[in-house]
Amino acid sequence: MLYRADAGVSDCGAIWIVLVGRIVFAIQFLVGGAAHFKMGEQMAGYARQMGAPAPAPALGGWPAGIWLLAGGLSVAVGIWPDIGALMIAAWGIPTAWWIHAWWRYDDPDARQTQQQLFLRNVTFIGAGQHVMPGMDAGAASRFDGLVFGDEDDKEDEPDEMA
């Protein structure tokens, strides 16, 4: 059985739930980071078209890809996941504001699409902020303090009834 030395056995499932959650959360950024490498010129052109201030369009290709891959990998594998979550949240702010500014659109379909993308990025900001403090204090933040063994291996706690 796998459990934290300083936590109850009931926290065992939390370790795996948080790990799976980190990986699922990171998938969006790993795929997005790869897309910034594959379609870097298109991403930079779109940023220019949306009126993003300099140097944002120049950063829209491979630099954004590196940023998203680093943040996503950090969260997924748990190496400085708080920094990775902060990177993701910091990426979402300018992207939501300049790239998916839905209020600039007159066409209802384009407006709705951009509003959904804007809200998706706002969700990433919020999720990054939510994940960040939980990474250090949560049951699956790091694997230090984990012990392999049976419950019987733990020291007997004093009986309060005695």
Secondary structure as the mmCIF struct_conf table of DSSP 4:
data_model
#
loop_
_struct_conf.conf_type_id
_struct_conf.id
_struct_conf.beg_label_comp_id
_struct_conf.beg_label_asym_id
_struct_conf.beg_label_seq_id
_struct_conf.end_label_comp_id
_struct_conf.end_label_asym_id
_struct_conf.end_label_seq_id
STRN STRN1 LEU A 2 ARG A 4
TURN_TY1_P TURN_TY1_P1 ALA A 5 ASP A 6
BEND BEND1 ALA A 7 ALA A 7
HELX_RH_3T_P HELX_RH_3T_P1 VAL A 9 ASP A 11
HELX_RH_AL_P HELX_RH_AL_P1 CYS A 12 LYS A 38
TURN_TY1_P TURN_TY1_P2 MET A 39 MET A 39
HELX_RH_AL_P HELX_RH_AL_P2 GLY A 40 GLN A 49
TURN_TY1_P TURN_TY1_P3 MET A 50 GLY A 51
HELX_LH_PP_P HELX_LH_PP_P1 ALA A 52 PRO A 53
TURN_TY1_P TURN_TY1_P4 ALA A 54 PRO A 55
HELX_RH_AL_P HELX_RH_AL_P3 ALA A 56 LEU A 59
TURN_TY1_P TURN_TY1_P5 GLY A 60 GLY A 61
HELX_RH_AL_P HELX_RH_AL_P4 TRP A 62 VAL A 77
TURN_TY1_P TURN_TY1_P6 GLY A 78 GLY A 78
BEND BEND2 ILE A 79 TRP A 80
HELX_RH_AL_P HELX_RH_AL_P5 PRO A 81 PRO A 94
HELX_RH_PI_P HELX_RH_PI_P1 THR A 95 ILE A 99
BEND BEND3 HIS A 100 HIS A 100
HELX_RH_3T_P HELX_RH_3T_P2 TRP A 102 ARG A 104
BEND BEND4 ASP A 107 ASP A 107
HELX_RH_AL_P HELX_RH_AL_P6 PRO A 108 ALA A 137
BEND BEND5 GLY A 138 GLY A 138
TURN_TY1_P TURN_TY1_P7 ALA A 139 ALA A 140
BEND BEND6 SER A 141 SER A 141
BEND BEND7 PHE A 143 PHE A 143
TURN_TY1_P TURN_TY1_P8 ASP A 144 GLY A 145
STRN STRN2 LEU A 146 PHE A 148
BEND BEND8 GLY A 149 GLY A 149
HELX_RH_3T_P HELX_RH_3T_P3 GLU A 151 ASP A 153
BEND BEND9 LYS A 154 LYS A 154
HELX_LH_PP_P HELX_LH_PP_P2 GLU A 155 ASP A 159
TURN_TY1_P TURN_TY1_P9 GLU A 160 MET A 161
#
